[in-house]
Amino acid sequence: MSAPETLRARTRRAVQSELIAVAQDLFAQRGYETVTVEEIASAAGMSKRSFFRYFAGKDELILGKYDQQGEAFAHALSERPADEPAWLALRRMFDGVVAYVADPDKALRAAQLDRIINSSEILRAGYLERMQQVQARIVEVLRARPGVTLPPLDAAALVAAAFAAMSTAHHHASQTGTHLAEALDAAMDAIATETAPLRPSN
């Protein structure tokens, strides 16, 4: 019974990914506000009615990429070795993003998506909400790892720091041409090296 469900889920993700790619191209060419759902559906070879089986609207479509990315992060973290330190596991969780932007064509698409989101207050707010949800999901996965005994606040702070390091590294890499992997390693190493307890240990 589980195999057909898995196949349906994979098929759904594939169609969603195709719609996201088609819409992103249209948004990059003409701007987010001017492109209609009908045009996206037509460009993807489906009806408007079929479109709404996968996304509730344009906002959900463009932000759906981050839902998929969040699940990819959760899966990557859950697959890390059980004896790997939490901070290193979080760094390795980002390997998929690092590999994605190492491809010049994919890096260009990522930059286009950033511009599309930043061009709309609604999308920007939706993006921030999605990222909060992603981080909450990663906290759950991190705390479920074998041997991890982090309290909720500690785990949330650790995950937030990892995502902040990624954001900072991404900005630095885009501004300087540094490889994202190098920038991310440096950012996360800086946090690990410079962090010290605020309270005495006595």
N, C-alpha and C positions, 0 to 999 in steps of 0.2 A: 504493500500500500504506500510505502514512503517514497519509492522510486518515481512514480508519476508526479507526486507533489514536488519532488526535487527538480524534475524536468520542467514542470510548469514555472517554478520559481526562477530557474535559469533562463527560460524563454522570456519571462516577463522582464527580467533584468536586462536581457539583450535588447528587447524592444525599447525599453526606457533609455538605455544608453544610446541607441540610434536616434531617438527623438531628441535627446539632449544635444547630440552632435549636430543634427540638422538645424535645430533652433539656434544653437550657438553661432553657426555660420551666418544665419539670417540676421541675428542680432548684431553681429560684428559688421555686417555690410550696411544695414539700414537703421540700426538703433533699436533698443529694446521696446520702446513705447509704440513704434509704428508697425511692428510685426504682429499679425493676428494669429489666433489659434488655428483658424481655417488654413492660413498660409503654411503654418508649420506642418499640419496634418497632410496637406496636399504635397508638400515637398518630401514628406516621408512616405508617400504612397498609401495613405489611409484616409478614412473619413474623419470628420470632426467628432462624430459619435465614438469612433474607435479610440481617438486620442484621449477622451475623457475616461476610458477604461484604465489608463495608465497614469494620468495626472489630472488634478482638479483644475489646473489653469496654467498660465505662463509662469507665475511665480513659483508654483510647485515644481514645474519642469526644470527651471534653471537652478533651483535650490536642491532638487532631487539628487544632483551630483554629490552633494555633501552628505546626504543620507547614505548613498552607496559608499562613499569614502569612509564614513564612520563605521559601517559594517566591515569594510576592508581592514581598518585599523584594529577593530575588535578581534577579527579573525587572526590577524598577524600577531597580535599580542598573546592570544590564547595558544598559539603554536610555538611560542618561544620556549626554550628548554626550562624545565621546572626549577633548576638550580641557578638560573641566571639572575643576577641582581635586578631589582625592580627598575632602577634608573637606566641600566643598559638595555633591558627589555623594551622600555619605552623608546629609547633611541632607535633600536632595531625595528620597532613598529613603524617608523617613518620611512623604511627602506623603499617601499613601493612608490611613495611620492618622490623620493630622491631619484629613483630610476626613471620615473615618468618625465620629470623636467630635464633629465639629462639628454632626452631626445629633443632636438631643436624644434621640430614641428609641434610636438606636444607641449613644449615650453611656451611656444607662441600661442597655442590654444588656451593654456592656463592664464597667460597674461591678458588675452582677450576676455576671458571669463571674469577676471578681476576688474577689468574696466567696465564691463557690463553691470556687475553688481554695484560698483561704486558710483555708477551713473544714476542709480535709483535709490531713493531713501527707503522705499518699501523693501527692495531686495536686500539692501544693506542691513536693515533691521531683521529681516528673515534669516540672513546669513549668520548674524550674531546669535540669534535664537537657536539655529541649527547647531552651531559650534558648542553652545552650552549643553545641548542634548548629547552631542557626540562625546564631550568630555565626561558627562555623567555616565554614559555607557562604558567608557574606558575605565572609569573608577570601579565600576562593578566587576569588569573583567580582571583588573589588576588585583583587587581584593580576593578574587576567587582563585588566584594562582596558588599552587601548592607551596606551603611554607610562608606565605605572606600573612602577616598579622597586623597590618597597618590599620589604625582606626580610620573611620570615614573622613575626618578632617585632614589627617595626614595624607591619605591617599588622594583626596581631592586637590590638596596643595601641590603634591608631587606631579599629578597629571597636568594641572594648570601651568606649572613651571615648564614642563616639557613642551606644551603647546605654545607657550610664550616664547620659548627658545626657537621653536620652528618658525614662528611668525617673524621674529627678529632676524633669524638666519635667512629666511626667504627675502625679506626686504634688503638686507645687506648684499646678498648674492645678486639680486636684480639691479642694484645700484652700482656695484663694483665689478660685476662679471665673474666673481668668485664662484666656484662650483658649490652647489647647495650642500653636498655632503661635507665638504670642508668647513663651510660656514656653520652648519648644524653641529658638527663635532665640536667646533670651537665654542659655540654658544652653550652647549650642554656641559662641556668640560669646565667652562667658567663658573657655571652655577654649582657644579659639584665641588670645585676647588675653593671658591670664595665663601660658600655657605658655612656659617658657624652658629652654634647655639646662642640665643639671645639671653638665656638664663644660665647662671652658674650651675655646674654639675654636682655641687656638693649636696 
